[in-house]
Amino acid sequence: MSTPYNFSEGDAPIDLQTSFWNRWNADNREHQMSEVSARQAEVILGWLENTGRRNLDILDVGCGSGWLAPKLGRYGVVTATDLSDEVLNRAAMRWPQAKFIAGDFMALDFGTPAFDVIITLEVLSHVFDQRAFIRKLSTHLRPGGYLMLATQNRHVLEKYNAIPPPAPGQLRRWVYKQELADLLVPEFEPLELFTVSPIARKGIMRLVNSWKINAPIRAIFGNRVERMKERLGLGWTLMSLSKRRT
């Protein structure tokens, strides 16, 4: 349906990507939590709660500043990895209960299989070979293990938002909902796939999703209207729950 855009493999060697994500995480995730990330975490923690377990082996791939690790720790043993080596050094001091491993996930060996759950939030669009990334995730999951994935919704970001071009070291390839489903199917059994966080900054959807304009509606209906928009596919984020095929 789509082809790669906005980057070439030679434009972003790993050291340049590492430098970018060290800066980005230091400027953003170490200091504040966006509404998009908060909604993703809400969904992820709900899925973990539904497993009914508290002894899971969990891998967080592309953990950024490690902001989710303390919450994941309620459900088991947490290993977290990211390119941002400087940021992870600080994360390890803040949350020593988790094991933080810096490096290129595609080059790291976590054992096969070693985890009950793998979580990866907004990472898929920043890797060069998305199919290889999905395959590698599956190799680290025990049979029947869960992949909990969030990635940017190309339809909403391109049609209803104006996003600055990627910076040096920032790979970018957003996917449509069907593209994500197609990427997952060879390795995983899909369980849930939906959008969250209706956000628009241009066109008519800017008014439809305006927090201020919708205040009276929220006062009456709570978050039901927002959830309806999510089910209609108008969310910024694609959320996917799938199970490794046995």
N, C-alpha and C positions, 0 to 999 in steps of 0.2 A: 504493500500500500504506500509506503514511503521509503525514502532513501536517506542515508546519513547526510547531515548538513552542519555547517558552522564549525567544522574542525576537520583536520586530517591527522593521521597517526603521527606524522613527523612533527606536527606543530606543538605537541604536548608530551614531551618525554616525562617519565615518572618524577624526576627531580623538580621539573617545572610545576607539575600538578601538586606535588607535596608542598612546595612554596606557596602556591595559591591557597590551598586548603588550610595551611597553618594560619595565614593571614585572615581568611574568611571566618574560620571558627573563632579565632581570637577576637575579631571585631563583632561577631554576632552571637553564636551559641554559648559562649562563655559568660555572656552578660545578660541575655534576655531570651525569652521563649516566645516564638511567634504563635499566632492563633492557628496557623496551619500545622505546626509541629504539635501543638497541644491537642488538636483534634486527632491527629495521627496516633499520638500516644494513648488517647482515650479508646480508640478502636483496638489497638494492640493489646492493651491491658484487659479489655473485655474478652478478647479471644483467649488470652492466657488464663483468665479466670474460668472460662468455660471448659478448659482442659480438666479442671478439678484437681490439679496436681501442684505440689509445692517442692518437688524434688527434680525439676527439669534441668538438663544441661542445655544452656542457652548461648548462642553465638549472635552477637550484634555486629553486622558487617557494615562498615561505613558509619561508625558510631559518633563521628565528629568530636565534640567536646566531652563525650561520655555522659551527656545530660540524662539519658534514659536509664543508665545502669542502676542507680539506686532503686528505681521502681521495678525494674526487672528482677532485682535481687530478692523480691518477695516470693518469686516463683521458682527459685533454684540457684544454681551456680552460673555466674555470668562471665563469659569471655567476650571481649570487645576489641575490634580492630579498626584502624583507619590509617590513611596516608599521613595524617597530621601528627608527626612524631613529637613536636614541641608541645602541642596541645595535649596529647595523651600523657606526657610526663606530668603535667599539672593535674590531669584527671586522676592518675594513679595515686597522687598524694591526697586528693579530696575523697576518693572512694577506694580505699585499699582492699575492700572485700571483693572487688571485681579484678579480673586479670586483663590488662590492656596490652595489646600487641600492635606495634606500629609497623607499617609496611604495605606493599602492594598485595592486596588479597589474592590476586591471580597467581602470585609467586609464593605465597605462604602455604605451609602444610599443616593443617589442623587435625590430620588423621581421617581415616575413612572406614566407616562412618563414626562420628563422635558426638553428635548433638541430637537432642529431641526437637529443638526449635531453633530456626534461624530467622532473625529479624534484620531487615535491610530497608532503611528509610531514605528515599530520594538519592539512591546510589545508581540505579540502573541507567539513568540518562547520562551519567558521567563516566561510563566505562566504554572502551572502544568496541569490544566484541561482546555484544549483549547475549548472544546465544551461548558463547563459551562461559560467560559469567553465570548464567542460569544453570548450565551443566555442572560447573564447579560447586555451586551452592548445593546441588542435589547430592554430590558425592560425600559431603560432610554431614548429611542427615541420615539418621537411622531409618530403616524401612518404616513407612508410616509416619515419619516425622513431619512437622509442620513448617512451611515457609510462610512468613508473614511479611508482606512486601508493600511498600508505598512508593509511588513514582509520580512524576508530574503528568497531568492530563493534557496531552498536546492540543486536543480540540479546544479546550477552554483557554489555555495560555496563548495560543495563536489567534483565536477568534475574538476573545473578549479582553485581552490584556496586552499591554505594550511592555515587553521585557527587553532590557538593554542587551546588546550583543555580548557573547561570552568574553571573559577576560583571558589574557594569556595563561595557559595552564588549566583552563576550565573547559573540559569536554562537555558537549551538549548534544544529546539526541533524545528529545521527548518522543513518547509513543502514544498512539491511539489505544483505546480500550481493547479493540479486537487484536491489535498488534501484540499487546501484552498477553492476551489469552493464547495467541499462537506461539509466543515464546515459551510459555509455561507448559503447554500440553505434552511435549515429548517426554518431559521428566516428571511432571506433577499432575495429580488429579485435582482439578479446580473445585473449590468448595464455595467460595464467595468472591465476587468481583463487583465493586461499586465505587462511586466517587464520594468525596467529602470536601467540605470547606468551599461553598459557593462564593467565589470572588471574581469580580469583574471591574475593570478600570477604564473601559471604553465602550461606546455604543449603548444601546438600550439596556443591556444587561447591567451596566453600571448603576442605573436607576433601580432595576429590579432587585439587585443585591445590596443596595445602599443600606448601611447599618442604621443611619439616621432616619431615612424614610420608612424603613421597616420597623422602627421602634414601637409604634402603636400595635402592629400585628403581633410582635413578640410579646407585648404585654398581655394580649388576649390568648394567643395560641402557644406561647412558649417557643420551643425550638421545632415545633412540628412542621412549620413552613420551610425552615432551613433543611430539615431532613427530607422533605418532599423534593426540594431542588436537588439534593444529593442523589436521590433515587432516579431522578430524571437525567442524570449524567452531567450536571452543571457544576460539579465540584472541581476545585483546583487539583486535587490529588486523586489518583487511582489507588484503591486499597484492594489487595488481593490476599486471600487465605487459600492455601493449597496444601496438599499432602503428597509426600514423595511416593511415587509408584513402587509397589513391591514386586 
